[in-house]
Amino acid sequence: MNQIINLIIYLVVFGLIWWLIGMLPLPAPVAQIVNVLFIILLIGIVLSVFGIIPGIRLPLIKW
């Protein structure tokens, strides 16, 4: 249960950062590269929370 809550918190923060970066007036090729990097990072976050990728460790949020 704690993993699910941590995943939700990380995804909300990640989404806010992605939204803020998306509002920057970046040229089209740079914006496309940034979007691809954010998608790769999103996949890494989801896989690391469930322990599929052992190399990426997210800190647990203490309540």
PDBQT receptor file of N, H, CA, C and O in Angstrom, charges set to zero:
ATOM      1  N   MET A   1       0.828  -1.193   0.000  1.00  0.00    +0.000 N 
ATOM      2  CA  MET A   1       0.000   0.000   0.000  1.00  0.00    +0.000 C 
ATOM      3  C   MET A   1       0.873   1.257   0.000  1.00  0.00    +0.000 C 
ATOM      4  O   MET A   1       0.570   2.244  -0.670  1.00  0.00    +0.000 OA
ATOM      5  N   ASN A   2       1.968   1.194   0.774  1.00  0.00    +0.000 N 
ATOM      6  H   ASN A   2       2.214   0.392   1.318  1.00  0.00    +0.000 HD
ATOM      7  CA  ASN A   2       2.866   2.341   0.852  1.00  0.00    +0.000 C 
ATOM      8  C   ASN A   2       3.511   2.618  -0.503  1.00  0.00    +0.000 C 
ATOM      9  O   ASN A   2       3.758   3.774  -0.845  1.00  0.00    +0.000 OA
ATOM     10  N   GLN A   3       3.786   1.565  -1.277  1.00  0.00    +0.000 N 
ATOM     11  H   GLN A   3       3.585   0.626  -0.998  1.00  0.00    +0.000 HD
ATOM     12  CA  GLN A   3       4.362   1.746  -2.607  1.00  0.00    +0.000 C 
ATOM     13  C   GLN A   3       3.399   2.463  -3.538  1.00  0.00    +0.000 C 
ATOM     14  O   GLN A   3       3.814   3.293  -4.348  1.00  0.00    +0.000 OA
ATOM     15  N   ILE A   4       2.126   2.148  -3.426  1.00  0.00    +0.000 N 
ATOM     16  H   ILE A   4       1.789   1.474  -2.768  1.00  0.00    +0.000 HD
ATOM     17  CA  ILE A   4       1.129   2.792  -4.281  1.00  0.00    +0.000 C 
ATOM     18  C   ILE A   4       1.027   4.282  -3.948  1.00  0.00    +0.000 C 
ATOM     19  O   ILE A   4       0.933   5.113  -4.851  1.00  0.00    +0.000 OA
ATOM     20  N   ILE A   5       1.046   4.618  -2.672  1.00  0.00    +0.000 N 
ATOM     21  H   ILE A   5       1.122   3.942  -1.938  1.00  0.00    +0.000 HD
ATOM     22  CA  ILE A   5       0.971   6.025  -2.264  1.00  0.00    +0.000 C 
ATOM     23  C   ILE A   5       2.209   6.772  -2.737  1.00  0.00    +0.000 C 
ATOM     24  O   ILE A   5       2.106   7.889  -3.245  1.00  0.00    +0.000 OA
ATOM     25  N   ASN A   6       3.384   6.157  -2.572  1.00  0.00    +0.000 N 
ATOM     26  H   ASN A   6       3.467   5.250  -2.160  1.00  0.00    +0.000 HD
ATOM     27  CA  ASN A   6       4.610   6.790  -3.069  1.00  0.00    +0.000 C 
ATOM     28  C   ASN A   6       4.563   6.982  -4.580  1.00  0.00    +0.000 C 
ATOM     29  O   ASN A   6       4.984   8.022  -5.086  1.00  0.00    +0.000 OA
ATOM     30  N   LEU A   7       4.057   5.993  -5.300  1.00  0.00    +0.000 N 
ATOM     31  H   LEU A   7       3.715   5.148  -4.889  1.00  0.00    +0.000 HD
ATOM     32  CA  LEU A   7       3.948   6.107  -6.748  1.00  0.00    +0.000 C 
ATOM     33  C   LEU A   7       3.032   7.259  -7.140  1.00  0.00    +0.000 C 
ATOM     34  O   LEU A   7       3.352   8.018  -8.054  1.00  0.00    +0.000 OA
ATOM     35  N   ILE A   8       1.901   7.396  -6.462  1.00  0.00    +0.000 N 
ATOM     36  H   ILE A   8       1.642   6.779  -5.720  1.00  0.00    +0.000 HD
ATOM     37  CA  ILE A   8       0.964   8.482  -6.765  1.00  0.00    +0.000 C 
ATOM     38  C   ILE A   8       1.614   9.839  -6.505  1.00  0.00    +0.000 C 
ATOM     39  O   ILE A   8       1.482  10.754  -7.317  1.00  0.00    +0.000 OA
ATOM     40  N   ILE A   9       2.312   9.974  -5.381  1.00  0.00    +0.000 N 
ATOM     41  H   ILE A   9       2.419   9.230  -4.721  1.00  0.00    +0.000 HD
ATOM     42  CA  ILE A   9       2.967  11.242  -5.057  1.00  0.00    +0.000 C 
ATOM     43  C   ILE A   9       4.035  11.569  -6.088  1.00  0.00    +0.000 C 
ATOM     44  O   ILE A   9       4.102  12.701  -6.569  1.00  0.00    +0.000 OA
ATOM     45  N   TYR A  10       4.870  10.598  -6.435  1.00  0.00    +0.000 N 
ATOM     46  H   TYR A  10       4.816   9.679  -6.044  1.00  0.00    +0.000 HD
ATOM     47  CA  TYR A  10       5.912  10.832  -7.436  1.00  0.00    +0.000 C 
ATOM     48  C   TYR A  10       5.309  11.185  -8.797  1.00  0.00    +0.000 C 
ATOM     49  O   TYR A  10       5.840  12.049  -9.495  1.00  0.00    +0.000 OA
ATOM     50  N   LEU A  11       4.227  10.542  -9.180  1.00  0.00    +0.000 N 
ATOM     51  H   LEU A  11       3.796   9.840  -8.614  1.00  0.00    +0.000 HD
ATOM     52  CA  LEU A  11       3.617  10.837 -10.481  1.00  0.00    +0.000 C 
ATOM     53  C   LEU A  11       2.983  12.229 -10.506  1.00  0.00    +0.000 C 
ATOM     54  O   LEU A  11       3.015  12.906 -11.534  1.00  0.00    +0.000 OA
ATOM     55  N   VAL A  12       2.408  12.657  -9.385  1.00  0.00    +0.000 N 
ATOM     56  H   VAL A  12       2.382  12.108  -8.550  1.00  0.00    +0.000 HD
ATOM     57  CA  VAL A  12       1.841  14.009  -9.328  1.00  0.00    +0.000 C 
ATOM     58  C   VAL A  12       2.943  15.053  -9.448  1.00  0.00    +0.000 C 
ATOM     59  O   VAL A  12       2.812  16.011 -10.210  1.00  0.00    +0.000 OA
ATOM     60  N   VAL A  13       4.028  14.871  -8.697  1.00  0.00    +0.000 N 
ATOM     61  H   VAL A  13       4.134  14.093  -8.078  1.00  0.00    +0.000 HD
ATOM     62  CA  VAL A  13       5.148  15.810  -8.778  1.00  0.00    +0.000 C 
ATOM     63  C   VAL A  13       5.763  15.780 -10.175  1.00  0.00    +0.000 C 
ATOM     64  O   VAL A  13       6.079  16.827 -10.741  1.00  0.00    +0.000 OA
ATOM     65  N   PHE A  14       5.929  14.591 -10.725  1.00  0.00    +0.000 N 
ATOM     66  H   PHE A  14       5.673  13.741 -10.265  1.00  0.00    +0.000 HD
ATOM     67  CA  PHE A  14       6.476  14.450 -12.068  1.00  0.00    +0.000 C 
ATOM     68  C   PHE A  14       5.590  15.146 -13.096  1.00  0.00    +0.000 C 
ATOM     69  O   PHE A  14       6.095  15.820 -13.994  1.00  0.00    +0.000 OA
ATOM     70  N   GLY A  15       4.275  14.988 -12.971  1.00  0.00    +0.000 N 
ATOM     71  H   GLY A  15       3.865  14.440 -12.241  1.00  0.00    +0.000 HD
ATOM     72  CA  GLY A  15       3.345  15.630 -13.890  1.00  0.00    +0.000 C 
ATOM     73  C   GLY A  15       3.395  17.146 -13.803  1.00  0.00    +0.000 C 
ATOM     74  O   GLY A  15       3.322  17.831 -14.823  1.00  0.00    +0.000 OA
ATOM     75  N   LEU A  16       3.520  17.673 -12.590  1.00  0.00    +0.000 N 
ATOM     76  H   LEU A  16       3.579  17.117 -11.761  1.00  0.00    +0.000 HD
ATOM     77  CA  LEU A  16       3.631  19.124 -12.436  1.00  0.00    +0.000 C 
ATOM     78  C   LEU A  16       4.910  19.660 -13.064  1.00  0.00    +0.000 C 
ATOM     79  O   LEU A  16       4.893  20.709 -13.707  1.00  0.00    +0.000 OA
ATOM     80  N   ILE A  17       6.010  18.953 -12.886  1.00  0.00    +0.000 N 
ATOM     81  H   ILE A  17       6.024  18.100 -12.364  1.00  0.00    +0.000 HD
ATOM     82  CA  ILE A  17       7.274  19.383 -13.497  1.00  0.00    +0.000 C 
ATOM     83  C   ILE A  17       7.183  19.298 -15.013  1.00  0.00    +0.000 C 
ATOM     84  O   ILE A  17       7.643  20.199 -15.713  1.00  0.00    +0.000 OA
ATOM     85  N   TRP A  18       6.593  18.221 -15.528  1.00  0.00    +0.000 N 
ATOM     86  H   TRP A  18       6.218  17.488 -14.960  1.00  0.00    +0.000 HD
ATOM     87  CA  TRP A  18       6.429  18.052 -16.970  1.00  0.00    +0.000 C 
ATOM     88  C   TRP A  18       5.567  19.181 -17.539  1.00  0.00    +0.000 C 
ATOM     89  O   TRP A  18       5.864  19.715 -18.607  1.00  0.00    +0.000 OA
ATOM     90  N   TRP A  19       4.498  19.541 -16.819  1.00  0.00    +0.000 N 
ATOM     91  H   TRP A  19       4.257  19.107 -15.951  1.00  0.00    +0.000 HD
ATOM     92  CA  TRP A  19       3.618  20.602 -17.266  1.00  0.00    +0.000 C 
ATOM     93  C   TRP A  19       4.350  21.951 -17.279  1.00  0.00    +0.000 C 
ATOM     94  O   TRP A  19       4.209  22.727 -18.224  1.00  0.00    +0.000 OA
ATOM     95  N   LEU A  20       5.127  22.225 -16.232  1.00  0.00    +0.000 N 
ATOM     96  H   LEU A  20       5.241  21.594 -15.464  1.00  0.00    +0.000 HD
ATOM     97  CA  LEU A  20       5.874  23.481 -16.184  1.00  0.00    +0.000 C 
ATOM     98  C   LEU A  20       6.922  23.562 -17.289  1.00  0.00    +0.000 C 
ATOM     99  O   LEU A  20       7.089  24.614 -17.906  1.00  0.00    +0.000 OA
ATOM    100  N   ILE A  21       7.629  22.464 -17.545  1.00  0.00    +0.000 N 
ATOM    101  H   ILE A  21       7.494  21.609 -17.044  1.00  0.00    +0.000 HD
ATOM    102  CA  ILE A  21       8.618  22.442 -18.623  1.00  0.00    +0.000 C 
ATOM    103  C   ILE A  21       7.916  22.595 -19.973  1.00  0.00    +0.000 C 
ATOM    104  O   ILE A  21       8.441  23.243 -20.878  1.00  0.00    +0.000 OA
ATOM    105  N   GLY A  22       6.748  22.007 -20.104  1.00  0.00    +0.000 N 
ATOM    106  H   GLY A  22       6.321  21.480 -19.368  1.00  0.00    +0.000 HD
ATOM    107  CA  GLY A  22       5.995  22.107 -21.355  1.00  0.00    +0.000 C 
ATOM    108  C   GLY A  22       5.517  23.517 -21.657  1.00  0.00    +0.000 C 
ATOM    109  O   GLY A  22       5.251  23.844 -22.814  1.00  0.00    +0.000 OA
ATOM    110  N   MET A  23       5.405  24.355 -20.639  1.00  0.00    +0.000 N 
ATOM    111  H   MET A  23       5.621  24.090 -19.700  1.00  0.00    +0.000 HD
ATOM    112  CA  MET A  23       4.967  25.730 -20.855  1.00  0.00    +0.000 C 
ATOM    113  C   MET A  23       6.108  26.652 -21.292  1.00  0.00    +0.000 C 
ATOM    114  O   MET A  23       5.864  27.788 -21.697  1.00  0.00    +0.000 OA
ATOM    115  N   LEU A  24       7.344  26.171 -21.213  1.00  0.00    +0.000 N 
ATOM    116  H   LEU A  24       7.542  25.248 -20.885  1.00  0.00    +0.000 HD
ATOM    117  CA  LEU A  24       8.466  26.990 -21.655  1.00  0.00    +0.000 C 
ATOM    118  C   LEU A  24       8.446  27.137 -23.171  1.00  0.00    +0.000 C 
ATOM    119  O   LEU A  24       8.085  26.199 -23.881  1.00  0.00    +0.000 OA
ATOM    120  N   PRO A  25       8.827  28.298 -23.666  1.00  0.00    +0.000 N 
ATOM    121  CA  PRO A  25       8.838  28.487 -25.131  1.00  0.00    +0.000 C 
ATOM    122  C   PRO A  25      10.092  27.875 -25.763  1.00  0.00    +0.000 C 
ATOM    123  O   PRO A  25      11.025  28.590 -26.127  1.00  0.00    +0.000 OA
ATOM    124  N   LEU A  26      10.101  26.559 -25.887  1.00  0.00    +0.000 N 
ATOM    125  H   LEU A  26       9.343  25.979 -25.591  1.00  0.00    +0.000 HD
ATOM    126  CA  LEU A  26      11.242  25.855 -26.455  1.00  0.00    +0.000 C 
ATOM    127  C   LEU A  26      11.047  25.668 -27.959  1.00  0.00    +0.000 C 
ATOM    128  O   LEU A  26       9.914  25.543 -28.424  1.00  0.00    +0.000 OA
ATOM    129  N   PRO A  27      12.142  25.649 -28.721  1.00  0.00    +0.000 N 
ATOM    130  CA  PRO A  27      12.012  25.310 -30.146  1.00  0.00    +0.000 C 
ATOM    131  C   PRO A  27      11.473  23.887 -30.314  1.00  0.00    +0.000 C 
ATOM    132  O   PRO A  27      11.623  23.050 -29.424  1.00  0.00    +0.000 OA
ATOM    133  N   ALA A  28      10.858  23.628 -31.439  1.00  0.00    +0.000 N 
ATOM    134  H   ALA A  28      10.737  24.307 -32.162  1.00  0.00    +0.000 HD
ATOM    135  CA  ALA A  28      10.181  22.343 -31.660  1.00  0.00    +0.000 C 
ATOM    136  C   ALA A  28      11.093  21.122 -31.495  1.00  0.00    +0.000 C 
ATOM    137  O   ALA A  28      10.678  20.163 -30.844  1.00  0.00    +0.000 OA
ATOM    138  N   PRO A  29      12.332  21.105 -32.059  1.00  0.00    +0.000 N 
ATOM    139  CA  PRO A  29      13.159  19.908 -31.870  1.00  0.00    +0.000 C 
ATOM    140  C   PRO A  29      13.561  19.688 -30.408  1.00  0.00    +0.000 C 
ATOM    141  O   PRO A  29      13.622  18.550 -29.943  1.00  0.00    +0.000 OA
ATOM    142  N   VAL A  30      13.831  20.774 -29.693  1.00  0.00    +0.000 N 
ATOM    143  H   VAL A  30      13.781  21.699 -30.072  1.00  0.00    +0.000 HD
ATOM    144  CA  VAL A  30      14.214  20.655 -28.279  1.00  0.00    +0.000 C 
ATOM    145  C   VAL A  30      13.030  20.164 -27.459  1.00  0.00    +0.000 C 
ATOM    146  O   VAL A  30      13.197  19.320 -26.579  1.00  0.00    +0.000 OA
ATOM    147  N   ALA A  31      11.843  20.679 -27.733  1.00  0.00    +0.000 N 
ATOM    148  H   ALA A  31      11.708  21.365 -28.448  1.00  0.00    +0.000 HD
ATOM    149  CA  ALA A  31      10.647  20.246 -27.010  1.00  0.00    +0.000 C 
ATOM    150  C   ALA A  31      10.357  18.772 -27.250  1.00  0.00    +0.000 C 
ATOM    151  O   ALA A  31       9.914  18.065 -26.345  1.00  0.00    +0.000 OA
ATOM    152  N   GLN A  32      10.606  18.311 -28.466  1.00  0.00    +0.000 N 
ATOM    153  H   GLN A  32      10.966  18.885 -29.202  1.00  0.00    +0.000 HD
ATOM    154  CA  GLN A  32      10.373  16.897 -28.771  1.00  0.00    +0.000 C 
ATOM    155  C   GLN A  32      11.359  16.010 -28.017  1.00  0.00    +0.000 C 
ATOM    156  O   GLN A  32      10.983  14.952 -27.512  1.00  0.00    +0.000 OA
ATOM    157  N   ILE A  33      12.613  16.434 -27.939  1.00  0.00    +0.000 N 
ATOM    158  H   ILE A  33      12.919  17.293 -28.349  1.00  0.00    +0.000 HD
ATOM    159  CA  ILE A  33      13.619  15.670 -27.191  1.00  0.00    +0.000 C 
ATOM    160  C   ILE A  33      13.269  15.639 -25.705  1.00  0.00    +0.000 C 
ATOM    161  O   ILE A  33      13.397  14.603 -25.053  1.00  0.00    +0.000 OA
ATOM    162  N   VAL A  34      12.827  16.776 -25.174  1.00  0.00    +0.000 N 
ATOM    163  H   VAL A  34      12.723  17.618 -25.703  1.00  0.00    +0.000 HD
ATOM    164  CA  VAL A  34      12.442  16.847 -23.758  1.00  0.00    +0.000 C 
ATOM    165  C   VAL A  34      11.258  15.921 -23.493  1.00  0.00    +0.000 C 
ATOM    166  O   VAL A  34      11.233  15.239 -22.469  1.00  0.00    +0.000 OA
ATOM    167  N   ASN A  35      10.287  15.884 -24.386  1.00  0.00    +0.000 N 
ATOM    168  H   ASN A  35      10.307  16.439 -25.218  1.00  0.00    +0.000 HD
ATOM    169  CA  ASN A  35       9.145  14.987 -24.199  1.00  0.00    +0.000 C 
ATOM    170  C   ASN A  35       9.566  13.527 -24.198  1.00  0.00    +0.000 C 
ATOM    171  O   ASN A  35       9.069  12.745 -23.387  1.00  0.00    +0.000 OA
ATOM    172  N   VAL A  36      10.464  13.149 -25.083  1.00  0.00    +0.000 N 
ATOM    173  H   VAL A  36      10.868  13.785 -25.741  1.00  0.00    +0.000 HD
ATOM    174  CA  VAL A  36      10.943  11.765 -25.112  1.00  0.00    +0.000 C 
ATOM    175  C   VAL A  36      11.681  11.427 -23.823  1.00  0.00    +0.000 C 
ATOM    176  O   VAL A  36      11.501  10.339 -23.275  1.00  0.00    +0.000 OA
ATOM    177  N   LEU A  37      12.507  12.342 -23.337  1.00  0.00    +0.000 N 
ATOM    178  H   LEU A  37      12.653  13.225 -23.782  1.00  0.00    +0.000 HD
ATOM    179  CA  LEU A  37      13.227  12.098 -22.085  1.00  0.00    +0.000 C 
ATOM    180  C   LEU A  37      12.267  11.971 -20.903  1.00  0.00    +0.000 C 
ATOM    181  O   LEU A  37      12.471  11.126 -20.032  1.00  0.00    +0.000 OA
ATOM    182  N   PHE A  38      11.225  12.801 -20.864  1.00  0.00    +0.000 N 
ATOM    183  H   PHE A  38      11.059  13.488 -21.571  1.00  0.00    +0.000 HD
ATOM    184  CA  PHE A  38      10.239  12.698 -19.785  1.00  0.00    +0.000 C 
ATOM    185  C   PHE A  38       9.481  11.378 -19.849  1.00  0.00    +0.000 C 
ATOM    186  O   PHE A  38       9.172  10.798 -18.808  1.00  0.00    +0.000 OA
ATOM    187  N   ILE A  39       9.177  10.897 -21.040  1.00  0.00    +0.000 N 
ATOM    188  H   ILE A  39       9.428  11.368 -21.885  1.00  0.00    +0.000 HD
ATOM    189  CA  ILE A  39       8.482   9.611 -21.158  1.00  0.00    +0.000 C 
ATOM    190  C   ILE A  39       9.375   8.470 -20.684  1.00  0.00    +0.000 C 
ATOM    191  O   ILE A  39       8.901   7.556 -20.010  1.00  0.00    +0.000 OA
ATOM    192  N   ILE A  40      10.666   8.512 -21.028  1.00  0.00    +0.000 N 
ATOM    193  H   ILE A  40      11.051   9.255 -21.576  1.00  0.00    +0.000 HD
ATOM    194  CA  ILE A  40      11.598   7.486 -20.556  1.00  0.00    +0.000 C 
ATOM    195  C   ILE A  40      11.710   7.533 -19.037  1.00  0.00    +0.000 C 
ATOM    196  O   ILE A  40      11.736   6.490 -18.382  1.00  0.00    +0.000 OA
ATOM    197  N   LEU A  41      11.777   8.742 -18.472  1.00  0.00    +0.000 N 
ATOM    198  H   LEU A  41      11.756   9.589 -19.003  1.00  0.00    +0.000 HD
ATOM    199  CA  LEU A  41      11.846   8.884 -17.019  1.00  0.00    +0.000 C 
ATOM    200  C   LEU A  41      10.572   8.397 -16.351  1.00  0.00    +0.000 C 
ATOM    201  O   LEU A  41      10.629   7.795 -15.279  1.00  0.00    +0.000 OA
ATOM    202  N   LEU A  42       9.428   8.648 -16.966  1.00  0.00    +0.000 N 
ATOM    203  H   LEU A  42       9.382   9.137 -17.837  1.00  0.00    +0.000 HD
ATOM    204  CA  LEU A  42       8.155   8.173 -16.419  1.00  0.00    +0.000 C 
ATOM    205  C   LEU A  42       8.117   6.652 -16.376  1.00  0.00    +0.000 C 
ATOM    206  O   LEU A  42       7.694   6.068 -15.379  1.00  0.00    +0.000 OA
ATOM    207  N   ILE A  43       8.555   6.016 -17.443  1.00  0.00    +0.000 N 
ATOM    208  H   ILE A  43       8.899   6.491 -18.253  1.00  0.00    +0.000 HD
ATOM    209  CA  ILE A  43       8.606   4.549 -17.468  1.00  0.00    +0.000 C 
ATOM    210  C   ILE A  43       9.569   4.041 -16.405  1.00  0.00    +0.000 C 
ATOM    211  O   ILE A  43       9.283   3.050 -15.733  1.00  0.00    +0.000 OA
ATOM    212  N   GLY A  44      10.713   4.712 -16.247  1.00  0.00    +0.000 N 
ATOM    213  H   GLY A  44      10.945   5.517 -16.794  1.00  0.00    +0.000 HD
ATOM    214  CA  GLY A  44      11.676   4.316 -15.219  1.00  0.00    +0.000 C 
ATOM    215  C   GLY A  44      11.115   4.450 -13.814  1.00  0.00    +0.000 C 
ATOM    216  O   GLY A  44      11.372   3.599 -12.963  1.00  0.00    +0.000 OA
ATOM    217  N   ILE A  45      10.355   5.503 -13.560  1.00  0.00    +0.000 N 
ATOM    218  H   ILE A  45      10.146   6.194 -14.252  1.00  0.00    +0.000 HD
ATOM    219  CA  ILE A  45       9.756   5.686 -12.230  1.00  0.00    +0.000 C 
ATOM    220  C   ILE A  45       8.767   4.573 -11.928  1.00  0.00    +0.000 C 
ATOM    221  O   ILE A  45       8.798   3.988 -10.845  1.00  0.00    +0.000 OA
ATOM    222  N   VAL A  46       7.899   4.280 -12.870  1.00  0.00    +0.000 N 
ATOM    223  H   VAL A  46       7.874   4.755 -13.750  1.00  0.00    +0.000 HD
ATOM    224  CA  VAL A  46       6.884   3.244 -12.637  1.00  0.00    +0.000 C 
ATOM    225  C   VAL A  46       7.534   1.882 -12.441  1.00  0.00    +0.000 C 
ATOM    226  O   VAL A  46       7.134   1.131 -11.551  1.00  0.00    +0.000 OA
ATOM    227  N   LEU A  47       8.521   1.556 -13.252  1.00  0.00    +0.000 N 
ATOM    228  H   LEU A  47       8.845   2.166 -13.975  1.00  0.00    +0.000 HD
ATOM    229  CA  LEU A  47       9.174   0.244 -13.127  1.00  0.00    +0.000 C 
ATOM    230  C   LEU A  47      10.013   0.151 -11.852  1.00  0.00    +0.000 C 
ATOM    231  O   LEU A  47      10.111  -0.925 -11.262  1.00  0.00    +0.000 OA
ATOM    232  N   SER A  48      10.605   1.236 -11.427  1.00  0.00    +0.000 N 
ATOM    233  H   SER A  48      10.525   2.110 -11.906  1.00  0.00    +0.000 HD
ATOM    234  CA  SER A  48      11.443   1.172 -10.227  1.00  0.00    +0.000 C 
ATOM    235  C   SER A  48      10.619   1.080  -8.953  1.00  0.00    +0.000 C 
ATOM    236  O   SER A  48      11.066   0.484  -7.972  1.00  0.00    +0.000 OA
ATOM    237  N   VAL A  49       9.421   1.661  -8.950  1.00  0.00    +0.000 N 
ATOM    238  H   VAL A  49       9.058   2.145  -9.746  1.00  0.00    +0.000 HD
ATOM    239  CA  VAL A  49       8.580   1.563  -7.752  1.00  0.00    +0.000 C 
ATOM    240  C   VAL A  49       8.199   0.116  -7.488  1.00  0.00    +0.000 C 
ATOM    241  O   VAL A  49       8.116  -0.302  -6.334  1.00  0.00    +0.000 OA
ATOM    242  N   PHE A  50       7.968  -0.645  -8.535  1.00  0.00    +0.000 N 
ATOM    243  H   PHE A  50       8.035  -0.305  -9.473  1.00  0.00    +0.000 HD
ATOM    244  CA  PHE A  50       7.590  -2.043  -8.361  1.00  0.00    +0.000 C 
ATOM    245  C   PHE A  50       8.795  -2.987  -8.355  1.00  0.00    +0.000 C 
ATOM    246  O   PHE A  50       8.624  -4.206  -8.312  1.00  0.00    +0.000 OA
ATOM    247  N   GLY A  51      10.013  -2.434  -8.398  1.00  0.00    +0.000 N 
ATOM    248  H   GLY A  51      10.152  -1.444  -8.433  1.00  0.00    +0.000 HD
ATOM    249  CA  GLY A  51      11.213  -3.244  -8.257  1.00  0.00    +0.000 C 
ATOM    250  C   GLY A  51      11.642  -3.973  -9.507  1.00  0.00    +0.000 C 
ATOM    251  O   GLY A  51      12.465  -4.884  -9.419  1.00  0.00    +0.000 OA
ATOM    252  N   ILE A  52      11.127  -3.619 -10.658  1.00  0.00    +0.000 N 
ATOM    253  H   ILE A  52      10.458  -2.879 -10.729  1.00  0.00    +0.000 HD
ATOM    254  CA  ILE A  52      11.509  -4.298 -11.893  1.00  0.00    +0.000 C 
ATOM    255  C   ILE A  52      12.885  -3.823 -12.346  1.00  0.00    +0.000 C 
ATOM    256  O   ILE A  52      13.686  -4.617 -12.840  1.00  0.00    +0.000 OA
ATOM    257  N   ILE A  53      13.163  -2.530 -12.178  1.00  0.00    +0.000 N 
ATOM    258  H   ILE A  53      12.513  -1.886 -11.776  1.00  0.00    +0.000 HD
ATOM    259  CA  ILE A  53      14.485  -1.968 -12.484  1.00  0.00    +0.000 C 
ATOM    260  C   ILE A  53      15.212  -1.763 -11.161  1.00  0.00    +0.000 C 
ATOM    261  O   ILE A  53      14.846  -0.873 -10.393  1.00  0.00    +0.000 OA
ATOM    262  N   PRO A  54      16.223  -2.560 -10.884  1.00  0.00    +0.000 N 
ATOM    263  CA  PRO A  54      16.894  -2.406  -9.590  1.00  0.00    +0.000 C 
ATOM    264  C   PRO A  54      17.856  -1.227  -9.530  1.00  0.00    +0.000 C 
ATOM    265  O   PRO A  54      18.260  -0.829  -8.437  1.00  0.00    +0.000 OA
ATOM    266  N   GLY A  55      18.232  -0.658 -10.669  1.00  0.00    +0.000 N 
ATOM    267  H   GLY A  55      17.904  -0.981 -11.556  1.00  0.00    +0.000 HD
ATOM    268  CA  GLY A  55      19.230   0.410 -10.660  1.00  0.00    +0.000 C 
ATOM    269  C   GLY A  55      18.693   1.754 -10.219  1.00  0.00    +0.000 C 
ATOM    270  O   GLY A  55      19.457   2.574  -9.709  1.00  0.00    +0.000 OA
ATOM    271  N   ILE A  56      17.413   2.010 -10.395  1.00  0.00    +0.000 N 
ATOM    272  H   ILE A  56      16.792   1.344 -10.809  1.00  0.00    +0.000 HD
ATOM    273  CA  ILE A  56      16.818   3.291 -10.038  1.00  0.00    +0.000 C 
ATOM    274  C   ILE A  56      16.080   3.111  -8.719  1.00  0.00    +0.000 C 
ATOM    275  O   ILE A  56      15.118   2.348  -8.633  1.00  0.00    +0.000 OA
ATOM    276  N   ARG A  57      16.535   3.815  -7.701  1.00  0.00    +0.000 N 
ATOM    277  H   ARG A  57      17.316   4.435  -7.771  1.00  0.00    +0.000 HD
ATOM    278  CA  ARG A  57      15.892   3.729  -6.393  1.00  0.00    +0.000 C 
ATOM    279  C   ARG A  57      15.298   5.085  -6.039  1.00  0.00    +0.000 C 
ATOM    280  O   ARG A  57      15.998   6.098  -6.034  1.00  0.00    +0.000 OA
ATOM    281  N   LEU A  58      14.017   5.094  -5.745  1.00  0.00    +0.000 N 
ATOM    282  H   LEU A  58      13.449   4.271  -5.748  1.00  0.00    +0.000 HD
ATOM    283  CA  LEU A  58      13.362   6.315  -5.299  1.00  0.00    +0.000 C 
ATOM    284  C   LEU A  58      13.280   6.284  -3.778  1.00  0.00    +0.000 C 
ATOM    285  O   LEU A  58      12.970   5.244  -3.196  1.00  0.00    +0.000 OA
ATOM    286  N   PRO A  59      13.552   7.407  -3.133  1.00  0.00    +0.000 N 
ATOM    287  CA  PRO A  59      13.449   7.407  -1.672  1.00  0.00    +0.000 C 
ATOM    288  C   PRO A  59      12.009   7.267  -1.230  1.00  0.00    +0.000 C 
ATOM    289  O   PRO A  59      11.103   7.797  -1.873  1.00  0.00    +0.000 OA
ATOM    290  N   LEU A  60      11.793   6.554  -0.134  1.00  0.00    +0.000 N 
ATOM    291  H   LEU A  60      12.529   6.123   0.388  1.00  0.00    +0.000 HD
ATOM    292  CA  LEU A  60      10.453   6.417   0.412  1.00  0.00    +0.000 C 
ATOM    293  C   LEU A  60      10.061   7.703   1.128  1.00  0.00    +0.000 C 
ATOM    294  O   LEU A  60      10.878   8.308   1.821  1.00  0.00    +0.000 OA
ATOM    295  N   ILE A  61       8.849   8.104   0.966  1.00  0.00    +0.000 N 
ATOM    296  H   ILE A  61       8.184   7.612   0.403  1.00  0.00    +0.000 HD
ATOM    297  CA  ILE A  61       8.343   9.302   1.638  1.00  0.00    +0.000 C 
ATOM    298  C   ILE A  61       7.797   8.873   2.984  1.00  0.00    +0.000 C 
ATOM    299  O   ILE A  61       6.867   8.070   3.053  1.00  0.00    +0.000 OA
ATOM    300  N   LYS A  62       8.365   9.401   4.049  1.00  0.00    +0.000 N 
ATOM    301  H   LYS A  62       9.120  10.054   3.993  1.00  0.00    +0.000 HD
ATOM    302  CA  LYS A  62       7.925   9.044   5.411  1.00  0.00    +0.000 C 
ATOM    303  C   LYS A  62       6.726   9.875   5.800  1.00  0.00    +0.000 C 
ATOM    304  O   LYS A  62       6.674  11.071   5.513  1.00  0.00    +0.000 OA
ATOM    305  N   TRP A  63       5.757   9.249   6.454  1.00  0.00    +0.000 N 
ATOM    306  H   TRP A  63       5.799   8.278   6.687  1.00  0.00    +0.000 HD
ATOM    307  CA  TRP A  63       4.562   9.947   6.894  1.00  0.00    +0.000 C 
ATOM    308  C   TRP A  63       4.724  10.383   8.305  1.00  0.00    +0.000 C 
ATOM    309  O   TRP A  63       3.818  10.995   8.871  1.00  0.00    +0.000 OA
TER     310      TRP A  63
